[in-house]
């Protein structure tokens, strides 16, 4: 019975993390040095990364400051550095399990490497 309950809970968690946010108005916090103003011109790659996160389903499982289902972005930034950016981008695209516990991160195959890298670079900037 415990296995069935755990399986149902895990399936619901995966569905929540993988659900598409429609018409999301949630914004991702930008560090003060990244905040965009009308006079700043085009978005920087870090701003693009924050906007890509806001437009995705990432915020269903992650938060900037607090663990939700997965680790907070600040925890990720504290654990990893620039040398890990390619691995983390790959993790966004392919998903994975084990680095932060037994709950798997769902894959996001529709996100390309360039966008995943922008997302990772934004997350790493939060340290």
Secondary structure, DSSP 8 states (H G I E B T S, - for coil): -HHHHHHHHHHHHHHHHH---SS--------GGG---GGG-S--HHHHHHHHHHHSSGGGT--SSS-SSS--HHHHHHH--GGGHHHHHHHHHH-B-SSSSSS-B---TTS-HHHHHHHHHHHHTT-
